[in-house]
Amino acid sequence: MTATNSTIILKSSVWMSTSVVVGKVAQLLSQIILARLLSPNDFGIWAMVLILSNFSVIFRDAAIAQVLVQRGLNDKKIVNTVYSMGINISIGLFIVQSLASFPLSIFFGIPILFPLTAFAALIFLVGAGAGSHASVMQRQMKFRELAICDGLASFTRVGTTTVCAVIGWGVWSFVVGEVAMTLVDSLLKKYFSRYPFTYSYRLDKTAVNEVKKFITGIVFTSFAVQMNTMSDNVIIGKLLGQQALGYYNLAYQLAMTPVYILSQVNRVILSVMSQRDNIGKKLFISHVLELYAIIFAPVYGIGFVIAPWFIPLMYGQAWIESVSLFQILLIFAYARGFMAILGNTLLALDKPITNAFINWALVPLAVLSYFVGVSLGGVKGVAIAVALVLGVGATIWFWLATYYITRWNIAFFIKPTAMPTLAISISLILAVVSPLPHQYITISTQPIVLVFSYFILLTVFSFGRIPNMLFSTIRLLWKNGVIL
């Protein structure tokens, strides 16, 4: 990897990460306000809406347009076919979700789900075509512009949702915020891309056949991921009710925040890997896995130790039930980052069907574990099932499956992640069991003990290599003006 390429990658990653971090901080502040204005029941009802909406998003044009990132933009016939397909599918999704909203309300026995979910379907009409414009920008490495789009769209959702909640719109605040965000996101991406797509209702069959395999793999992978990650919501909502789902949804959203940041960086990863040879892909993915583990392990560790006082303080005592759920789900969130990186590796290697198979193999085991979890431990039992099956178990499965496909040494996937994971595990134990004389001293000292011991252990385990690598990366960012 040349210095120039490294600089481009680092700049792109910093742009995407910064936009998401700023957006997520704003969203966190809004969430704190909403948690005090709305009830756990409202959050639970919105989570039920998302069950259908998130499944619909699988087929949205943003998903299928990823083929433009992997294939490039040279073949205009394919580019316009993918764009036209995305528009047609978006219209169809609006109709399907609008019709499916009534059975959803019957299933959960909550009448308001019908109009809420139907109104939420507007995001498909408002955002039609935006996914293709985003993929064009991603392929052209216009991550600064993508960061602007994502940041402004996120602030639009935060502001709109908060204002609606303040004036008393209740659970409707979430839906209005989503539609407003999608509108701004769509307009900005079309403005920055300015790619001259040509729409045709009739799709070119030859072009469809050329991209069918990749798109099918993307869709089936996303469908499997949603089956794994939304079945818990269905089971909790149906068997335990909207209040329990509200506690769980808040904990899940908080735990997954760093993964949402990584998902934006993954856009850079897919763009870079798609333009490298096999050896370049191999070296690059090893570096990415290690950086993810080094940076995100202490983030999740800090989240674990501050959760007992942070969540009640910020969200109110009504949300104290979310604390233990959040701590358990952090295991899944940390592991989910590795799986997302490995999944992008398979896409870059043009193995979308394989990626889909790997995810689908987990579905029956995951759903069964949720039922076992809810019967043995209620909502906490489901969280434990998610952590063990979709966290630890699924990561091991992804490592083995990716090794089988690539034939790269299995240690190549495990070694970069082993030291940071071991270091944060030991550091968490030290931070939690350290004898401190007063509660307030514990609150302020635990994160310091955690971070200090983590970097000491990393330095010892790697014989100083990891700190030197981090300092070199920071110097490169400074030298090239990425950070000031």
Secondary structure, DSSP 8 states (H G I E B T S, - for coil): --HHHHHHHHHHHHHHHHHHHHHHHHHHHHHHHHHHHS-HHHHHHHHHHHHHHHHHHTTSHHHHTHHHHHH-SS-HHHHHHHHHHHHHHHHHHHHHHHHHHHHHHHHHT-TTHHHHHHHHTHHHHHTTTHHHHHHHHHHTT-HHHHHHHHHHHHHHHHHHHHHHHHTT-TTHHHHHHHHHHHHHHHHHHHHHH-------SS--HHHHHHHHHHHHHHHHHHHHHHHHHHHHHHHHHHHH-HHHHHHHHHHHHHHTHHHHHHHHHHHHHHHHHTTS-HHHHHHHHHHHHHHHHHHHHHHHHHHHHHHHHHHHHHH-GGGTTHHHHHHHHHHHHHHHHHHHHHHHHHHHTT-HHHHHHHHHTTHHHHHHHHHHHHHHHHHHHHHHHIIIIIIIIHHHHHHHHHHHHH---HHHHHHHHHHHHHHHHHHHHHHHH---SSHHHHHHHHHHHHHHHHHHHHHHHTTTHHHHHHHHHHHHHHHTTS--
